[in-house]
């Protein structure tokens, strides 16, 4: 099994969120991206990173 680089995970999560354009929690995003081999912890880190960069907003 291989590991997806963090920048690719961030981009995949960002693209997914922009495409869907609705609120999600970490579990739903990780479930949707599991087909690409992205784990829940990776999704959490990507969402945190994208939020800090002001690309996504959190409630």
Phi and psi in degrees as GROMACS dihedral restraints (atoms count N, CA, C in turn):
[ dihedral_restraints ]
;  ai    aj    ak    al  type     phi  dphi    fc
    3     4     5     6     1  -113.4    20    10
    4     5     6     7     1   161.7    20    10
    6     7     8     9     1  -105.1    20    10
    7     8     9    10     1   134.9    20    10
    9    10    11    12     1   -83.5    20    10
   10    11    12    13     1   130.7    20    10
   12    13    14    15     1   -59.2    20    10
   13    14    15    16     1   142.8    20    10
   15    16    17    18     1   -53.9    20    10
   16    17    18    19     1   -37.7    20    10
   18    19    20    21     1   -65.7    20    10
   19    20    21    22     1   -35.6    20    10
   21    22    23    24     1   -69.9    20    10
   22    23    24    25     1   -37.3    20    10
   24    25    26    27     1   -64.1    20    10
   25    26    27    28     1   -47.0    20    10
   27    28    29    30     1   -56.6    20    10
   28    29    30    31     1   -45.4    20    10
   30    31    32    33     1   -66.6    20    10
   31    32    33    34     1   -40.7    20    10
   33    34    35    36     1   -64.7    20    10
   34    35    36    37     1   -43.5    20    10
   36    37    38    39     1   -64.7    20    10
   37    38    39    40     1   -45.1    20    10
   39    40    41    42     1   -60.5    20    10
   40    41    42    43     1   -47.0    20    10
   42    43    44    45     1   -60.7    20    10
   43    44    45    46     1   -42.4    20    10
   45    46    47    48     1   -62.1    20    10
   46    47    48    49     1   -46.7    20    10
   48    49    50    51     1   -64.3    20    10
   49    50    51    52     1   -40.5    20    10
   51    52    53    54     1   -67.4    20    10
   52    53    54    55     1   -38.9    20    10
   54    55    56    57     1   -66.4    20    10
   55    56    57    58     1   -44.7    20    10
   57    58    59    60     1   -76.9    20    10
   58    59    60    61     1   -35.3    20    10
   60    61    62    63     1    51.5    20    10
   61    62    63    64     1    50.2    20    10
   63    64    65    66     1  -154.9    20    10
   64    65    66    67     1   163.9    20    10
   66    67    68    69     1   -67.7    20    10
   67    68    69    70     1   142.2    20    10
   69    70    71    72     1  -139.0    20    10
   70    71    72    73     1   156.3    20    10
   72    73    74    75     1  -103.8    20    10
   73    74    75    76     1   172.1    20    10
   75    76    77    78     1   -58.7    20    10
   76    77    78    79     1   -42.4    20    10
   78    79    80    81     1   -62.7    20    10
   79    80    81    82     1   -43.6    20    10
   81    82    83    84     1   -65.0    20    10
   82    83    84    85     1   -41.7    20    10
   84    85    86    87     1   -64.3    20    10
   85    86    87    88     1   -44.6    20    10
   87    88    89    90     1   -65.6    20    10
   88    89    90    91     1   -35.8    20    10
   90    91    92    93     1   -63.0    20    10
   91    92    93    94     1   -42.1    20    10
   93    94    95    96     1   -70.5    20    10
   94    95    96    97     1   -31.6    20    10
   96    97    98    99     1   -97.9    20    10
   97    98    99   100     1     2.2    20    10
   99   100   101   102     1   -61.2    20    10
  100   101   102   103     1   -29.3    20    10
  102   103   104   105     1   -63.7    20    10
  103   104   105   106     1   -19.0    20    10
  105   106   107   108     1   -98.1    20    10
  106   107   108   109     1     5.4    20    10
  108   109   110   111     1    81.3    20    10
  109   110   111   112     1    20.8    20    10
  111   112   113   114     1   -95.0    20    10
  112   113   114   115     1   127.1    20    10
  114   115   116   117     1   -89.3    20    10
  115   116   117   118     1   163.5    20    10
  117   118   119   120     1   -59.8    20    10
  118   119   120   121     1   -41.7    20    10
  120   121   122   123     1   -62.1    20    10
  121   122   123   124     1   -38.4    20    10
  123   124   125   126     1   -66.0    20    10
  124   125   126   127     1   -39.7    20    10
  126   127   128   129     1   -63.7    20    10
  127   128   129   130     1   -43.6    20    10
  129   130   131   132     1   -60.0    20    10
  130   131   132   133     1   -46.0    20    10
  132   133   134   135     1   -63.3    20    10
  133   134   135   136     1   -40.7    20    10
  135   136   137   138     1   -65.2    20    10
  136   137   138   139     1   -43.7    20    10
  138   139   140   141     1   -64.1    20    10
  139   140   141   142     1   -41.2    20    10
  141   142   143   144     1   -61.0    20    10
  142   143   144   145     1   -45.5    20    10
  144   145   146   147     1   -63.5    20    10
  145   146   147   148     1   -46.2    20    10
  147   148   149   150     1   -66.1    20    10
  148   149   150   151     1   -33.3    20    10
  150   151   152   153     1   -68.2    20    10
  151   152   153   154     1   -42.8    20    10
  153   154   155   156     1   -63.8    20    10
  154   155   156   157     1   -33.3    20    10
  156   157   158   159     1   -81.2    20    10
  157   158   159   160     1    -0.6    20    10
  159   160   161   162     1    65.6    20    10
  160   161   162   163     1    23.9    20    10
  162   163   164   165     1   -83.8    20    10
  163   164   165   166     1   -28.6    20    10
  165   166   167   168     1  -129.4    20    10
  166   167   168   169     1   155.4    20    10
  168   169   170   171     1  -113.4    20    10
  169   170   171   172     1   150.2    20    10
  171   172   173   174     1  -116.3    20    10
  172   173   174   175     1   150.6    20    10
